[in-house]
Amino acid sequence: MNDSHGFPFSNLIGQRAQPKDAPGDAEGYEAFIEMLPHAALLVDTRSQRIAFANPRFSELTAYSRLELSGMAMQSVLPEWNGEAGQPGAEQTVLRRNQTAFRANLILLPAAPKGKQAFLLLEPAEYAISLFTPQRFARFWQGFHQLINSLNEASLEDALQAALMAAQSLSGADALAVYRLQSHQPILQRCADLGATALPESLDAQEMMILNRARLWQAGKRPASNLQRVARAAQYAYLASAPIGQSKAVVGLAIIGSTQPLQADLAQGFAQLLAATLSAIFERFLQIEHLQAQIEELAGKLRRMETLQENSQEGVIVLDAQLRISYMSPSAELMMGYASAEVNGQRVENVLIGPEALLPALSAALEGSAIHNLGSARLYRRNGEAFPALIRIFPVHRSSEIESVLTLIKDLSEQEQIRLQTQQLEQRALLGEVTAVFAHEVRNPINNISTGLQVMAMNLPPEDANQAVIARMLQDCDRLAELLKSVLAYAKPTDYEMETLDVVQLLRRLLERLHPRIVRQNVQYDLRVEAHCPKVEGNLRALEQVFNNLISNAVQAMTPDGGHLIIKATPTREDGQLFLEISVADTGPGIPLELQDKVFQPFFTTEKGGTGLGLAIVKRILTAHKGDIHLTSFPGGTIFHVRLPAVETTVP
């Protein structure tokens, strides 16, 4: 913009006077005009009307601020032609009562290519040096620096920028910011510009004195310690203004100089700086609050993501059209779909289940939460059905429902546990009945066997009935052995434990079984690794275990013979020492489909077998806190027995 003499405004204020990031809206400028110590207007350059007037302009013209809003510029400035002239130019100003006075005017663009402009006005009689070209350029630069200080990235940078702007505006050479400490009632200096002579902190008594705008000038009596320091430093004036609200002061703004300044301007600049600092503190307090909220929300999001990723319940989120918008990893695994595959799909294309499912989801859109859909079966992608617990919850946003949350819990494992528990209960009951039955049947069998023996003694040896009686006696012996095994399995036993050398037990057992093993054309080998430890166990029970395993291995091999290898090895797992005994044979092996059944009671592949041998072995080893498992393949089977070992201390 050019003045009436064609003097370019940019030459007056320099390129730096144009703000790079100045606000473009009227509300942002109104706040700063409100704080200015000068009479000021915000002018709409298109309509040439007053958009906003500050209290100082209202005071000079006697118009209310409401009356000034929207008033044509020529109503108060009859010589107005849209250009106020160069700094120091005068125009006539009309008061409300139509009296006039002359004033210095300067028109400043609010922003590059802006549609508003600032108009600064001071009565000509004041002869203020602000309107000299040199002072004005510095003032204009400081004014925009003050605005831009709100946009600094850090609090420290914002405070320093505000102080530098206030220095350009006022010409002061000592400026400082004091901030109230949260942990104690003192004001601590947090930023300054040429104010090293001022104290680092102000106590509570000083705060009480400076709780409103104060101005001290040279030659006057100081009212506070801060003012006494200013007098000692030979300041011409010291202006202070509280930062914050009247009942919530958070700090103090200080402007001082060794050069005198008009009293109302000095106090006005201090209040302008305080208002700017208040806005800065509030902005960064809001930023801290928002950052804390963001961090809290981010933490909640992380917890929710962790919960969704690790929860066994599947989560499916549906939009208001019952289309899938999210599927958790558990739901993906449960249903057999990837989330990316089903996003945007209708729910009935993915959740295939009971007829009540879709009506329940529609009811959720009306606000009804369903905590249990009842006994429901869903179908996976591969067509496999599984029992599920389905819960449906509407997600509200204000008065509307924005989505539906569907929680699915796979009950397959629980159903399997229930069936296993039921089976165990049935087995327990069967065991009790079997034990009673065995006790009741054993005596009659003994009586029958005794009677048959008497009959055989009373008949001649060549009698034809002797063969029948012999067969009946064999059946009685087989029944007695079967009942003995049943009682051994059904009756829980509390074993008396002692420290045993299992390797010695194996050697004695192999010596006793040697004739039988050789008769079966079986070659055997006992391999013992060094430092095999002893175990805590019951001698008779462990002898029964290995006798059973060796006998089974010998029986499994063909009449042509084979090889039996028994190996004892010390092992350590999770810091615990174990003794592992492997019994291997070169028999035909156990089919894969039968390997999980060999330890079940009454399961046998041997003709005439009871099916209780390995079941009893497993029960004995469990009572010894050990375990057993097998490895089988065509041409051989290995039974692995593991027993906790006794730790010995080497002297």
Helices and strands as residue ranges (DSSP letters): H 9-13, G 15-17, H 26-35, E 39-44, E 49-53, H 55-61, H 65-68, H 73-76, E 90-94, E 100-109, E 116-123, G 124-126, G 129-131, H 133-148, G 149-151, H 155-170, E 174-180, E 187-193, E 201-202, H 204-209, E 214-217, H 225-232, E 237-245, E 248-257, H 263-310, E 314-319, E 324-327, H 329-335, H 339-342, G 347-349, H 357-365, E 376-379, E 385-397, E 400-410, H 412-458, H 465-490, E 498-500, H 502-519, E 522-528, E 535-537, H 539-556, E 562-573, E 576-585, G 592-594, H 613-623, E 627-633, E 636-644
